[in-house]
Amino acid sequence: MTTDSGIKSPALYIGHGAPPLLDDPIWSGQLESWSSQLVKPKAILMVSAHWESAPLSLSSTEPGTPLIYDFGGFAPKYYQLQYPAPVAPELAARIKAVIGEPVVEHRRGLDHGAYVPLMKMYPAADVPVIQMSIPTFDPEKLFKLGQKLAPLRDEGVMIIGSGFMTHGLPFLRDFSINATPPGWSQEFDIWAKEVLDRGAVDELMNYKSLAPGMPYAHPTVEHFAPIFITLGAATVADVAPDTTIDGYWMGLSKRSFQVA
C-alpha cells in the first residue's frame, strides 16, 4: 500500500443482515446509494461479527479462496453466491505493520458478514478485500485496535465493522422483513443513537450495564463488538457519527453509520 494517495476513506459500521438482504429492494438500495456517495476505496478491511479468533487473524491472500456459507435454512440459491474480490496481500502487510504484534494469516475466505453487504456496495467485486478477526470482546481493547488501524484510512483503505445494532434472534417471534420491532430492539436502538449523537464512547463501552433492552438486544455480543473498532478508527475524537441507514429489518435495528 502506498501512503501518498491523497484519498482518506471513512470508517463504517454497517448492519450486514442475512443473505435475503440481497432481495430486499429497500435495504439493498440504501447500501447502494451510500456507497455511491463515497470515494471508491483502494482496499477494504472488513471486521465481521462472524469471525472470532485470537490472536488477531487475517483472511486468505491466496486468489480463488472460496467464500464461507456460514448460515443455514435459506434457499439453495444463497449457497451459490460468489464474490470474487481481489485479494489484498499488500494490505495484509500494512495491517501487520501498524498493529505491531503477531498476526496470523489463515486459509479462510470471506464470510457472509463481509460479502453480503459488499455485493450491494461494490457489486463489481473490483476492490481488494481482506477480513480481520475479532480477537476480544473488550470494548476498550477493540477501540485501541481501531486507533492502530486508523492510519490506513490515509492510504485509501475503508475500514468496515460489520454487525447488527440489535441481534436478539432467540427472542424474535416474527421473522418477516417488515416485522414490528420488539420493545427491547427499539429501546436499545434509541439509546445507541442518542449516545452516538453525543459522541459518548465511554457510555457506549458500558452498554451491558447502561443500555435498555439488554441482554435481549445482544444475548451474545459479537454483532455489537465491531462498532468499537470503527469508532477507534475515527480521526476526530468526540465527533458524532453520520447515520446513513436506520429503521428495522425482521424487527432488528439496521442502524449504520460512518465516521470522519
Phi, psi and omega in degrees: 000137177269163183246012185238028184288335182075003181252123177255117181271151178281169169253135186239149164239123184233147167278124187264348176065195177244173181309325178298347173307325183298338181257004180266108185295332182288303182293318177303316180296324178294317178294319179296316180296317180301307184295329181292340180268356181260150171294131182299126183286159174284331179198164181233130171256115185252129175244102185262145177300343189265015174222102175253119182200132174232141001293173182309133186229153178238150179286174186298143171251018178267126179302143176084005177297126185290154174292162175255124179262075188269060179203164182217155175085012181257171181299148183306329184300331182288342179271005176249003182300144177228143174214083188278057179295147176300147176283168189226065180296326179295320178293322177303317180295320179292321178300314178301321183292315184282332179289319177070026177211167183302133178232132183262134173262129184253158170269059188237135177274181178288144175261178189292339175293343177262306191279334180298306178294325181293333177297335176265327183281318181225072188296338180286350180051044183248011176250127178301138183229138169227145180250141179242141181284163169267111186274347182200160174256006179289114184303319182294319179293322178293321178298316179295325176297317176300322178297322178294325183280342187308321181300337179297334180295329177290347180257013177084017179266124174274126178258123183235120167269121188245113181210230176196130185298326167227147187209044181275060184306320182296343185254006177279144177243342180234115184259018175283150185301324183262024181301146174293127182293136176299159181302319182295328179289317178294317183297315179294318182297316180297317179297313181299318178300314182296318180293317178297320180300330179270355182065027185272072184298325180298322177291320180299323179297336180259031185300329183299325181259339186258330190280130171293153180091352176277148001270008184296322181295328180215078176298331165234154196253008186296335181276347176262331186306320183299341181300329185283331173292317177301312182292325176295330180279356176297144184267344180236120181290149174061030174255129183294136175296158177263104180290127182249335179224133173223191183095190188227156180218115188060027181085357180259143181289127177258022181307129180222151185207170173230155178236153182285000000 
